[in-house]
Amino acid sequence: MNRFLIAFLTASLLPATAAFAHAMLDHASPLVGSTVATAPREVVLWFTEKLEPAFSSIEVHNAQGVAVQNGKAQLDRNDRTQLRVSLKTLPPGTYKVIWRVLSVDTHRAQGDFTFRVSP
């Protein structure tokens, strides 16, 4: 009887754990906090969950707070965990990437990081 109760409780907790998943940043290109010798043409972010494209965005700002992305972020058709945005030509400097996403399970997440383009 005790084994049955333990198995039941364990099984009943598994779906609840999955329901609370959030799409968090897994990795990025350029790398979080990196310094790159060549200015990137785009920022690509990979998340831990599939995303809803209509409610997911990436903004990239220079040190003066001016947006330097070209258009809206796009979700990769073959990998719904990958979000990318093209960039204007970047001169040397520090750039802040700000992301906001909605995962397919309707949880919102957001964050930011910087990268630097060396002279």
Buried (B, 14 or more C-beta within 10 A) or exposed (E): EEEEEEEEEEEEEEEEEEEEEEBEBEEBBBEBEBEBEEBBEBBBBBBEBBBBBEEBBBBBBBEEEEEBBEEEBBBBEEEBBBBBBBBBEBEEBEBBBBBBBBBEBEBEBEEEBBBBBEE
